Amino acid sequence: MVFTLAAAWHVTAMAIPSLAATAYPSAYPAWRHIVFIQINLVFAWLFLLRPRWFIWPYILLVMQVVYSHGTAAWALWHQETRVDWISLVVIAAALVGLSLLIQDRRG
């Protein structure tokens, strides 16, 4: 569910530039939205199937999420003393997903 929402967000951000401007820099390329739409849809499908090997690409995604959203949240806090709630929610959701996959592997 979370991955389909993330894919829908990227589709919406591409379709409504004024909305995209609230979350992305003006130079954010459309191809990056397209890549993340594809990644999110594939991961939504894989999260439903949960093959045993899925944890490894998911760990890579979590690393990317923590790096990109964590960097953005840190920068916003230091530059404007504002909390980037979207980034914090995205990081938390990625970590919850990782904990679910770890539980699956243990079970």
Biopython code that builds the backbone (N, CA, C, O; Angstrom):
import numpy as np
from Bio.PDB.StructureBuilder import StructureBuilder

atoms = [
    (1, "MET", "N", (0.824, -1.199, 0.000)),
    (1, "MET", "CA", (0.000, 0.000, 0.000)),
    (1, "MET", "C", (0.866, 1.261, 0.000)),
    (1, "MET", "O", (0.616, 2.196, -0.761)),
    (2, "VAL", "N", (1.877, 1.274, 0.854)),
    (2, "VAL", "CA", (2.730, 2.459, 0.952)),
    (2, "VAL", "C", (3.460, 2.706, -0.371)),
    (2, "VAL", "O", (3.623, 3.848, -0.801)),
    (3, "PHE", "N", (3.892, 1.622, -1.004)),
    (3, "PHE", "CA", (4.602, 1.789, -2.275)),
    (3, "PHE", "C", (3.687, 2.326, -3.370)),
    (3, "PHE", "O", (4.122, 3.131, -4.193)),
    (4, "THR", "N", (2.435, 1.898, -3.393)),
    (4, "THR", "CA", (1.516, 2.421, -4.406)),
    (4, "THR", "C", (1.206, 3.895, -4.148)),
    (4, "THR", "O", (1.029, 4.671, -5.087)),
    (5, "LEU", "N", (1.140, 4.274, -2.874)),
    (5, "LEU", "CA", (0.954, 5.698, -2.554)),
    (5, "LEU", "C", (2.161, 6.521, -2.998)),
    (5, "LEU", "O", (2.013, 7.629, -3.512)),
    (6, "ALA", "N", (3.347, 5.970, -2.795)),
    (6, "ALA", "CA", (4.561, 6.677, -3.222)),
    (6, "ALA", "C", (4.599, 6.812, -4.747)),
    (6, "ALA", "O", (4.984, 7.859, -5.267)),
    (7, "ALA", "N", (4.205, 5.770, -5.452)),
    (7, "ALA", "CA", (4.151, 5.851, -6.918)),
    (7, "ALA", "C", (3.125, 6.898, -7.347)),
    (7, "ALA", "O", (3.379, 7.684, -8.260)),
    (8, "ALA", "N", (1.971, 6.907, -6.690)),
    (8, "ALA", "CA", (0.940, 7.904, -7.014)),
    (8, "ALA", "C", (1.431, 9.319, -6.731)),
    (8, "ALA", "O", (1.115, 10.247, -7.476)),
    (9, "TRP", "N", (2.197, 9.487, -5.663)),
    (9, "TRP", "CA", (2.761, 10.800, -5.347)),
    (9, "TRP", "C", (3.667, 11.272, -6.481)),
    (9, "TRP", "O", (3.584, 12.425, -6.903)),
    (10, "HIS", "N", (4.530, 10.388, -6.975)),
    (10, "HIS", "CA", (5.441, 10.781, -8.057)),
    (10, "HIS", "C", (4.669, 11.092, -9.343)),
    (10, "HIS", "O", (5.030, 12.019, -10.068)),
    (11, "VAL", "N", (3.616, 10.330, -9.631)),
    (11, "VAL", "CA", (2.780, 10.618, -10.806)),
    (11, "VAL", "C", (2.143, 11.998, -10.646)),
    (11, "VAL", "O", (2.143, 12.801, -11.578)),
    (12, "THR", "N", (1.607, 12.264, -9.467)),
    (12, "THR", "CA", (0.964, 13.552, -9.198)),
    (12, "THR", "C", (1.962, 14.698, -9.273)),
    (12, "THR", "O", (1.658, 15.760, -9.816)),
    (13, "ALA", "N", (3.151, 14.480, -8.729)),
    (13, "ALA", "CA", (4.183, 15.524, -8.780)),
    (13, "ALA", "C", (4.585, 15.842, -10.213)),
    (13, "ALA", "O", (4.891, 16.990, -10.534)),
    (14, "MET", "N", (4.584, 14.831, -11.072)),
    (14, "MET", "CA", (4.889, 15.089, -12.486)),
    (14, "MET", "C", (3.758, 15.861, -13.162)),
    (14, "MET", "O", (4.002, 16.721, -14.009)),
    (15, "ALA", "N", (2.529, 15.549, -12.783)),
    (15, "ALA", "CA", (1.365, 16.164, -13.431)),
    (15, "ALA", "C", (1.072, 17.574, -12.927)),
    (15, "ALA", "O", (0.520, 18.398, -13.656)),
    (16, "ILE", "N", (1.444, 17.847, -11.680)),
    (16, "ILE", "CA", (1.132, 19.152, -11.078)),
    (16, "ILE", "C", (2.434, 19.779, -10.575)),
    (16, "ILE", "O", (2.826, 19.562, -9.429)),
    (17, "PRO", "N", (3.097, 20.547, -11.422)),
    (17, "PRO", "CA", (4.389, 21.127, -11.042)),
    (17, "PRO", "C", (4.344, 21.984, -9.775)),
    (17, "PRO", "O", (5.319, 22.019, -9.025)),
    (18, "SER", "N", (3.235, 22.670, -9.528)),
    (18, "SER", "CA", (3.161, 23.497, -8.315)),
    (18, "SER", "C", (3.184, 22.630, -7.057)),
    (18, "SER", "O", (3.725, 23.048, -6.032)),
    (19, "LEU", "N", (2.613, 21.446, -7.119)),
    (19, "LEU", "CA", (2.678, 20.516, -6.007)),
    (19, "LEU", "C", (4.100, 19.985, -5.857)),
    (19, "LEU", "O", (4.621, 19.893, -4.746)),
    (20, "ALA", "N", (4.718, 19.640, -6.970)),
    (20, "ALA", "CA", (6.092, 19.138, -6.939)),
    (20, "ALA", "C", (7.031, 20.168, -6.321)),
    (20, "ALA", "O", (7.989, 19.802, -5.639)),
    (21, "ALA", "N", (6.769, 21.428, -6.547)),
    (21, "ALA", "CA", (7.636, 22.496, -6.026)),
    (21, "ALA", "C", (7.643, 22.539, -4.504)),
    (21, "ALA", "O", (8.574, 23.079, -3.906)),
    (22, "THR", "N", (6.616, 21.976, -3.868)),
    (22, "THR", "CA", (6.582, 21.961, -2.405)),
    (22, "THR", "C", (7.523, 20.917, -1.819)),
    (22, "THR", "O", (7.886, 21.000, -0.646)),
    (23, "ALA", "N", (7.923, 19.930, -2.630)),
    (23, "ALA", "CA", (8.730, 18.830, -2.099)),
    (23, "ALA", "C", (10.062, 18.623, -2.814)),
    (23, "ALA", "O", (10.954, 17.966, -2.279)),
    (24, "TYR", "N", (10.204, 19.172, -4.005)),
    (24, "TYR", "CA", (11.403, 18.922, -4.804)),
    (24, "TYR", "C", (12.013, 20.229, -5.278)),
    (24, "TYR", "O", (11.308, 21.222, -5.459)),
    (25, "PRO", "N", (13.332, 20.227, -5.479)),
    (25, "PRO", "CA", (13.953, 21.424, -6.058)),
    (25, "PRO", "C", (13.472, 21.623, -7.493)),
    (25, "PRO", "O", (13.022, 20.673, -8.134)),
    (26, "SER", "N", (13.562, 22.817, -7.985)),
    (26, "SER", "CA", (13.059, 23.128, -9.332)),
    (26, "SER", "C", (13.785, 22.335, -10.426)),
    (26, "SER", "O", (13.230, 22.114, -11.502)),
    (27, "ALA", "N", (15.004, 21.916, -10.158)),
    (27, "ALA", "CA", (15.780, 21.174, -11.162)),
    (27, "ALA", "C", (15.546, 19.662, -11.083)),
    (27, "ALA", "O", (16.230, 18.907, -11.774)),
    (28, "TYR", "N", (14.603, 19.207, -10.265)),
    (28, "TYR", "CA", (14.339, 17.764, -10.137)),
    (28, "TYR", "C", (13.842, 17.237, -11.477)),
    (28, "TYR", "O", (12.813, 17.694, -11.974)),
    (29, "PRO", "N", (14.559, 16.280, -12.069)),
    (29, "PRO", "CA", (14.211, 15.830, -13.417)),
    (29, "PRO", "C", (13.016, 14.865, -13.455)),
    (29, "PRO", "O", (12.806, 14.076, -12.534)),
    (30, "ALA", "N", (12.258, 14.948, -14.521)),
    (30, "ALA", "CA", (11.093, 14.070, -14.692)),
    (30, "ALA", "C", (11.516, 12.600, -14.743)),
    (30, "ALA", "O", (10.792, 11.734, -14.252)),
    (31, "TRP", "N", (12.677, 12.312, -15.331)),
    (31, "TRP", "CA", (13.115, 10.920, -15.424)),
    (31, "TRP", "C", (13.271, 10.293, -14.047)),
    (31, "TRP", "O", (13.081, 9.086, -13.892)),
    (32, "ARG", "N", (13.614, 11.097, -13.047)),
    (32, "ARG", "CA", (13.768, 10.553, -11.699)),
    (32, "ARG", "C", (12.402, 10.156, -11.121)),
    (32, "ARG", "O", (12.283, 9.142, -10.434)),
    (33, "HIS", "N", (11.383, 10.960, -11.405)),
    (33, "HIS", "CA", (10.028, 10.566, -11.003)),
    (33, "HIS", "C", (9.656, 9.232, -11.657)),
    (33, "HIS", "O", (9.119, 8.341, -11.000)),
    (34, "ILE", "N", (9.941, 9.106, -12.934)),
    (34, "ILE", "CA", (9.603, 7.885, -13.672)),
    (34, "ILE", "C", (10.321, 6.679, -13.077)),
    (34, "ILE", "O", (9.723, 5.614, -12.921)),
    (35, "VAL", "N", (11.589, 6.838, -12.747)),
    (35, "VAL", "CA", (12.351, 5.743, -12.134)),
    (35, "VAL", "C", (11.715, 5.337, -10.810)),
    (35, "VAL", "O", (11.547, 4.146, -10.545)),
    (36, "PHE", "N", (11.360, 6.312, -9.976)),
    (36, "PHE", "CA", (10.788, 5.975, -8.677)),
    (36, "PHE", "C", (9.352, 5.452, -8.783)),
    (36, "PHE", "O", (8.915, 4.692, -7.919)),
    (37, "ILE", "N", (8.630, 5.834, -9.799)),
    (37, "ILE", "CA", (7.311, 5.227, -10.044)),
    (37, "ILE", "C", (7.504, 3.736, -10.311)),
    (37, "ILE", "O", (6.812, 2.897, -9.733)),
    (38, "GLN", "N", (8.441, 3.421, -11.184)),
    (38, "GLN", "CA", (8.707, 2.011, -11.514)),
    (38, "GLN", "C", (9.207, 1.232, -10.302)),
    (38, "GLN", "O", (8.734, 0.128, -10.032)),
    (39, "ILE", "N", (10.156, 1.799, -9.579)),
    (39, "ILE", "CA", (10.691, 1.124, -8.391)),
    (39, "ILE", "C", (9.573, 0.866, -7.389)),
    (39, "ILE", "O", (9.454, -0.241, -6.865)),
    (40, "ASN", "N", (8.756, 1.874, -7.121)),
    (40, "ASN", "CA", (7.688, 1.713, -6.139)),
    (40, "ASN", "C", (6.667, 0.663, -6.553)),
    (40, "ASN", "O", (6.201, -0.103, -5.710)),
    (41, "LEU", "N", (6.315, 0.611, -7.821)),
    (41, "LEU", "CA", (5.342, -0.391, -8.261)),
    (41, "LEU", "C", (5.922, -1.800, -8.195)),
    (41, "LEU", "O", (5.231, -2.733, -7.785)),
    (42, "VAL", "N", (7.173, -1.966, -8.591)),
    (42, "VAL", "CA", (7.820, -3.282, -8.493)),
    (42, "VAL", "C", (7.942, -3.708, -7.030)),
    (42, "VAL", "O", (7.674, -4.859, -6.687)),
    (43, "PHE", "N", (8.350, -2.771, -6.174)),
    (43, "PHE", "CA", (8.498, -3.116, -4.763)),
    (43, "PHE", "C", (7.144, -3.396, -4.117)),
    (43, "PHE", "O", (7.069, -4.230, -3.214)),
    (44, "ALA", "N", (6.086, -2.738, -4.540)),
    (44, "ALA", "CA", (4.747, -3.035, -4.017)),
    (44, "ALA", "C", (4.390, -4.487, -4.328)),
    (44, "ALA", "O", (3.884, -5.210, -3.470)),
    (45, "TRP", "N", (4.654, -4.897, -5.543)),
    (45, "TRP", "CA", (4.372, -6.270, -5.963)),
    (45, "TRP", "C", (5.241, -7.266, -5.191)),
    (45, "TRP", "O", (4.744, -8.279, -4.698)),
    (46, "LEU", "N", (6.540, -6.971, -5.090)),
    (46, "LEU", "CA", (7.445, -7.869, -4.373)),
    (46, "LEU", "C", (7.136, -7.929, -2.882)),
    (46, "LEU", "O", (7.326, -8.969, -2.253)),
    (47, "PHE", "N", (6.665, -6.831, -2.315)),
    (47, "PHE", "CA", (6.337, -6.847, -0.893)),
    (47, "PHE", "C", (5.131, -7.749, -0.632)),
    (47, "PHE", "O", (5.029, -8.357, 0.434)),
    (48, "LEU", "N", (4.229, -7.834, -1.591)),
    (48, "LEU", "CA", (3.099, -8.756, -1.452)),
    (48, "LEU", "C", (3.563, -10.208, -1.541)),
    (48, "LEU", "O", (3.100, -11.062, -0.785)),
    (49, "LEU", "N", (4.479, -10.481, -2.466)),
    (49, "LEU", "CA", (4.985, -11.850, -2.650)),
    (49, "LEU", "C", (6.003, -12.242, -1.581)),
    (49, "LEU", "O", (6.054, -13.394, -1.149)),
    (50, "ARG", "N", (6.800, -11.283, -1.167)),
    (50, "ARG", "CA", (7.868, -11.442, -0.183)),
    (50, "ARG", "C", (8.772, -12.647, -0.437)),
    (50, "ARG", "O", (8.894, -13.522, 0.419)),
    (51, "PRO", "N", (9.400, -12.694, -1.596)),
    (51, "PRO", "CA", (10.379, -13.768, -1.795)),
    (51, "PRO", "C", (11.541, -13.599, -0.819)),
    (51, "PRO", "O", (11.852, -12.484, -0.401)),
    (52, "ARG", "N", (12.163, -14.685, -0.469)),
    (52, "ARG", "CA", (13.212, -14.663, 0.551)),
    (52, "ARG", "C", (14.345, -13.708, 0.196)),
    (52, "ARG", "O", (14.906, -13.077, 1.092)),
    (53, "TRP", "N", (14.698, -13.580, -1.066)),
    (53, "TRP", "CA", (15.807, -12.732, -1.514)),
    (53, "TRP", "C", (15.451, -11.244, -1.531)),
    (53, "TRP", "O", (16.334, -10.400, -1.684)),
    (54, "PHE", "N", (14.178, -10.919, -1.376)),
    (54, "PHE", "CA", (13.731, -9.530, -1.502)),
    (54, "PHE", "C", (14.358, -8.599, -0.475)),
    (54, "PHE", "O", (14.472, -7.397, -0.715)),
    (55, "ILE", "N", (14.763, -9.138, 0.660)),
    (55, "ILE", "CA", (15.335, -8.283, 1.694)),
    (55, "ILE", "C", (16.573, -7.540, 1.195)),
    (55, "ILE", "O", (16.818, -6.412, 1.623)),
    (56, "TRP", "N", (17.360, -8.145, 0.301)),
    (56, "TRP", "CA", (18.612, -7.511, -0.148)),
    (56, "TRP", "C", (18.369, -6.274, -1.004)),
    (56, "TRP", "O", (18.976, -5.239, -0.728)),
    (57, "PRO", "N", (17.517, -6.319, -2.029)),
    (57, "PRO", "CA", (17.244, -5.065, -2.745)),
    (57, "PRO", "C", (16.494, -4.057, -1.871)),
    (57, "PRO", "O", (16.634, -2.847, -2.047)),
    (58, "TYR", "N", (15.696, -4.569, -0.928)),
    (58, "TYR", "CA", (14.982, -3.652, -0.048)),
    (58, "TYR", "C", (15.953, -2.904, 0.862)),
    (58, "TYR", "O", (15.765, -1.718, 1.131)),
    (59, "ILE", "N", (16.983, -3.589, 1.333)),
    (59, "ILE", "CA", (18.002, -2.913, 2.146)),
    (59, "ILE", "C", (18.654, -1.784, 1.347)),
    (59, "ILE", "O", (18.912, -0.709, 1.889)),
    (60, "LEU", "N", (18.919, -2.025, 0.069)),
    (60, "LEU", "CA", (19.492, -0.966, -0.782)),
    (60, "LEU", "C", (18.534, 0.217, -0.887)),
    (60, "LEU", "O", (18.959, 1.370, -0.825)),
    (61, "LEU", "N", (17.245, -0.067, -1.046)),
    (61, "LEU", "CA", (16.260, 1.013, -1.116)),
    (61, "LEU", "C", (16.214, 1.792, 0.202)),
    (61, "LEU", "O", (16.141, 3.020, 0.193)),
    (62, "VAL", "N", (16.256, 1.090, 1.320)),
    (62, "VAL", "CA", (16.237, 1.766, 2.626)),
    (62, "VAL", "C", (17.457, 2.670, 2.752)),
    (62, "VAL", "O", (17.344, 3.795, 3.239)),
    (63, "MET", "N", (18.618, 2.193, 2.320)),
    (63, "MET", "CA", (19.827, 3.019, 2.367)),
    (63, "MET", "C", (19.648, 4.284, 1.529)),
    (63, "MET", "O", (20.029, 5.373, 1.959)),
    (64, "GLN", "N", (19.068, 4.142, 0.331)),
    (64, "GLN", "CA", (18.831, 5.298, -0.538)),
    (64, "GLN", "C", (17.841, 6.254, 0.107)),
    (64, "GLN", "O", (18.042, 7.468, 0.068)),
    (65, "VAL", "N", (16.777, 5.727, 0.699)),
    (65, "VAL", "CA", (15.755, 6.553, 1.343)),
    (65, "VAL", "C", (16.345, 7.320, 2.522)),
    (65, "VAL", "O", (16.118, 8.522, 2.667)),
    (66, "VAL", "N", (17.102, 6.620, 3.361)),
    (66, "VAL", "CA", (17.693, 7.278, 4.527)),
    (66, "VAL", "C", (18.679, 8.351, 4.077)),
    (66, "VAL", "O", (18.726, 9.439, 4.650)),
    (67, "TYR", "N", (19.463, 8.039, 3.050)),
    (67, "TYR", "CA", (20.428, 9.037, 2.559)),
    (67, "TYR", "C", (19.717, 10.255, 1.970)),
    (67, "TYR", "O", (19.985, 11.387, 2.372)),
    (68, "SER", "N", (18.808, 10.023, 1.015)),
    (68, "SER", "CA", (18.198, 11.167, 0.317)),
    (68, "SER", "C", (17.237, 11.942, 1.215)),
    (68, "SER", "O", (17.340, 13.164, 1.319)),
    (69, "HIS", "N", (16.314, 11.251, 1.858)),
    (69, "HIS", "CA", (15.347, 11.948, 2.710)),
    (69, "HIS", "C", (15.997, 12.435, 4.004)),
    (69, "HIS", "O", (15.636, 13.491, 4.524)),
    (70, "GLY", "N", (16.941, 11.677, 4.516)),
    (70, "GLY", "CA", (17.645, 12.114, 5.723)),
    (70, "GLY", "C", (18.461, 13.368, 5.473)),
    (70, "GLY", "O", (18.477, 14.283, 6.297)),
    (71, "THR", "N", (19.140, 13.407, 4.331)),
    (71, "THR", "CA", (19.913, 14.595, 3.965)),
    (71, "THR", "C", (18.997, 15.801, 3.787)),
    (71, "THR", "O", (19.310, 16.900, 4.245)),
    (72, "ALA", "N", (17.871, 15.591, 3.124)),
    (72, "ALA", "CA", (16.919, 16.691, 2.919)),
    (72, "ALA", "C", (16.359, 17.192, 4.247)),
    (72, "ALA", "O", (16.245, 18.399, 4.459)),
    (73, "ALA", "N", (16.010, 16.269, 5.139)),
    (73, "ALA", "CA", (15.465, 16.664, 6.440)),
    (73, "ALA", "C", (16.510, 17.412, 7.263)),
    (73, "ALA", "O", (16.200, 18.412, 7.912)),
    (74, "TRP", "N", (17.732, 16.929, 7.234)),
    (74, "TRP", "CA", (18.812, 17.576, 7.983)),
    (74, "TRP", "C", (19.062, 18.988, 7.451)),
    (74, "TRP", "O", (19.216, 19.934, 8.224)),
    (75, "ALA", "N", (19.102, 19.118, 6.130)),
    (75, "ALA", "CA", (19.351, 20.427, 5.516)),
    (75, "ALA", "C", (18.230, 21.406, 5.849)),
    (75, "ALA", "O", (18.499, 22.561, 6.180)),
    (76, "LEU", "N", (16.981, 20.963, 5.767)),
    (76, "LEU", "CA", (15.860, 21.845, 6.075)),
    (76, "LEU", "C", (15.907, 22.292, 7.537)),
    (76, "LEU", "O", (15.622, 23.448, 7.848)),
    (77, "TRP", "N", (16.267, 21.374, 8.423)),
    (77, "TRP", "CA", (16.349, 21.725, 9.833)),
    (77, "TRP", "C", (17.446, 22.760, 10.065)),
    (77, "TRP", "O", (17.239, 23.731, 10.793)),
    (78, "HIS", "N", (18.599, 22.561, 9.456)),
    (78, "HIS", "CA", (19.711, 23.484, 9.688)),
    (78, "HIS", "C", (19.553, 24.823, 8.972)),
    (78, "HIS", "O", (20.029, 25.848, 9.461)),
    (79, "GLN", "N", (18.892, 24.820, 7.824)),
    (79, "GLN", "CA", (18.742, 26.062, 7.073)),
    (79, "GLN", "C", (17.548, 26.883, 7.539)),
    (79, "GLN", "O", (17.626, 28.111, 7.596)),
    (80, "GLU", "N", (16.445, 26.221, 7.872)),
    (80, "GLU", "CA", (15.213, 26.944, 8.190)),
    (80, "GLU", "C", (14.619, 26.582, 9.548)),
    (80, "GLU", "O", (13.564, 27.102, 9.912)),
    (81, "THR", "N", (15.262, 25.719, 10.287)),
    (81, "THR", "CA", (14.775, 25.224, 11.580)),
    (81, "THR", "C", (13.332, 24.713, 11.459)),
    (81, "THR", "O", (12.485, 24.968, 12.315)),
    (82, "ARG", "N", (13.088, 23.983, 10.361)),
    (82, "ARG", "CA", (11.774, 23.368, 10.144)),
    (82, "ARG", "C", (11.941, 21.860, 10.056)),
    (82, "ARG", "O", (12.959, 21.363, 9.573)),
    (83, "VAL", "N", (10.948, 21.148, 10.517)),
    (83, "VAL", "CA", (10.957, 19.692, 10.441)),
    (83, "VAL", "C", (10.385, 19.270, 9.095)),
    (83, "VAL", "O", (9.320, 19.739, 8.692)),
    (84, "ASP", "N", (11.083, 18.397, 8.410)),
    (84, "ASP", "CA", (10.620, 17.837, 7.135)),
    (84, "ASP", "C", (9.829, 16.570, 7.445)),
    (84, "ASP", "O", (10.360, 15.460, 7.399)),
    (85, "TRP", "N", (8.542, 16.760, 7.763)),
    (85, "TRP", "CA", (7.706, 15.647, 8.203)),
    (85, "TRP", "C", (7.566, 14.575, 7.138)),
    (85, "TRP", "O", (7.534, 13.387, 7.458)),
    (86, "ILE", "N", (7.483, 14.974, 5.882)),
    (86, "ILE", "CA", (7.341, 13.990, 4.805)),
    (86, "ILE", "C", (8.548, 13.060, 4.796)),
    (86, "ILE", "O", (8.397, 11.840, 4.730)),
    (87, "SER", "N", (9.740, 13.635, 4.862)),
    (87, "SER", "CA", (10.947, 12.799, 4.861)),
    (87, "SER", "C", (10.999, 11.889, 6.080)),
    (87, "SER", "O", (11.385, 10.726, 5.966)),
    (88, "LEU", "N", (10.619, 12.401, 7.235)),
    (88, "LEU", "CA", (10.639, 11.575, 8.437)),
    (88, "LEU", "C", (9.644, 10.415, 8.341)),
    (88, "LEU", "O", (9.939, 9.304, 8.783)),
    (89, "VAL", "N", (8.477, 10.670, 7.770)),
    (89, "VAL", "CA", (7.473, 9.614, 7.597)),
    (89, "VAL", "C", (7.971, 8.578, 6.587)),
    (89, "VAL", "O", (7.799, 7.377, 6.792)),
    (90, "VAL", "N", (8.585, 9.041, 5.505)),
    (90, "VAL", "CA", (9.108, 8.119, 4.488)),
    (90, "VAL", "C", (10.197, 7.231, 5.093)),
    (90, "VAL", "O", (10.209, 6.022, 4.861)),
    (91, "ILE", "N", (11.102, 7.819, 5.859)),
    (91, "ILE", "CA", (12.166, 7.039, 6.500)),
    (91, "ILE", "C", (11.557, 6.031, 7.476)),
    (91, "ILE", "O", (11.947, 4.864, 7.488)),
    (92, "ALA", "N", (10.617, 6.474, 8.283)),
    (92, "ALA", "CA", (9.982, 5.570, 9.254)),
    (92, "ALA", "C", (9.279, 4.414, 8.546)),
    (92, "ALA", "O", (9.389, 3.267, 8.980)),
    (93, "ALA", "N", (8.561, 4.702, 7.465)),
    (93, "ALA", "CA", (7.858, 3.652, 6.725)),
    (93, "ALA", "C", (8.845, 2.656, 6.127)),
    (93, "ALA", "O", (8.602, 1.449, 6.147)),
    (94, "ALA", "N", (9.956, 3.156, 5.595)),
    (94, "ALA", "CA", (10.973, 2.264, 5.029)),
    (94, "ALA", "C", (11.547, 1.351, 6.112)),
    (94, "ALA", "O", (11.770, 0.165, 5.871)),
    (95, "LEU", "N", (11.784, 1.896, 7.292)),
    (95, "LEU", "CA", (12.330, 1.091, 8.389)),
    (95, "LEU", "C", (11.316, 0.079, 8.921)),
    (95, "LEU", "O", (11.693, -1.029, 9.302)),
    (96, "VAL", "N", (10.043, 0.447, 8.950)),
    (96, "VAL", "CA", (9.000, -0.507, 9.347)),
    (96, "VAL", "C", (8.956, -1.659, 8.339)),
    (96, "VAL", "O", (8.863, -2.824, 8.724)),
    (97, "GLY", "N", (9.021, -1.327, 7.063)),
    (97, "GLY", "CA", (9.046, -2.370, 6.034)),
    (97, "GLY", "C", (10.233, -3.298, 6.208)),
    (97, "GLY", "O", (10.103, -4.514, 6.061)),
    (98, "LEU", "N", (11.381, -2.736, 6.517)),
    (98, "LEU", "CA", (12.571, -3.551, 6.742)),
    (98, "LEU", "C", (12.374, -4.474, 7.942)),
    (98, "LEU", "O", (12.758, -5.643, 7.898)),
    (99, "SER", "N", (11.785, -3.958, 8.998)),
    (99, "SER", "CA", (11.564, -4.809, 10.174)),
    (99, "SER", "C", (10.595, -5.958, 9.854)),
    (99, "SER", "O", (10.751, -7.065, 10.370)),
    (100, "LEU", "N", (9.594, -5.691, 9.001)),
    (100, "LEU", "CA", (8.677, -6.759, 8.587)),
    (100, "LEU", "C", (9.398, -7.838, 7.777)),
    (100, "LEU", "O", (9.158, -9.032, 7.961)),
    (101, "LEU", "N", (10.278, -7.407, 6.884)),
    (101, "LEU", "CA", (11.024, -8.382, 6.095)),
    (101, "LEU", "C", (11.996, -9.182, 6.966)),
    (101, "LEU", "O", (12.202, -10.372, 6.727)),
    (102, "ILE", "N", (12.583, -8.551, 7.950)),
    (102, "ILE", "CA", (13.470, -9.269, 8.878)),
    (102, "ILE", "C", (12.669, -10.307, 9.663)),
    (102, "ILE", "O", (13.127, -11.434, 9.853)),
    (103, "GLN", "N", (11.481, -9.929, 10.117)),
    (103, "GLN", "CA", (10.622, -10.886, 10.826)),
    (103, "GLN", "C", (10.266, -12.067, 9.921)),
    (103, "GLN", "O", (10.266, -13.211, 10.376)),
    (104, "ASP", "N", (9.964, -11.804, 8.647)),
    (104, "ASP", "CA", (9.657, -12.885, 7.712)),
    (104, "ASP", "C", (10.823, -13.863, 7.589)),
    (104, "ASP", "O", (10.622, -15.078, 7.576)),
    (105, "ARG", "N", (12.028, -13.336, 7.499)),
    (105, "ARG", "CA", (13.208, -14.197, 7.350)),
    (105, "ARG", "C", (13.446, -15.026, 8.608)),
    (105, "ARG", "O", (13.916, -16.160, 8.522)),
    (106, "ARG", "N", (13.133, -14.483, 9.747)),
    (106, "ARG", "CA", (13.320, -15.233, 10.995)),
    (106, "ARG", "C", (12.253, -16.295, 11.197)),
    (106, "ARG", "O", (12.492, -17.322, 11.832)),
    (107, "GLY", "N", (11.065, -16.032, 10.645)),
    (107, "GLY", "CA", (9.927, -16.935, 10.860)),
    (107, "GLY", "C", (9.851, -18.095, 9.936)),
    (107, "GLY", "O", (8.932, -18.907, 10.040)),
]
sb = StructureBuilder()
sb.init_structure("model")
sb.init_model(0)
sb.init_chain("A")
sb.init_seg("    ")
for serial, (resi, resn, name, xyz) in enumerate(atoms, 1):
    if name == "N":
        sb.init_residue(resn, " ", resi, " ")
    sb.init_atom(name, np.array(xyz, "f"), 0.0, 1.0, " ", f" {name:<3s}", serial, name[0])
structure = sb.get_structure()
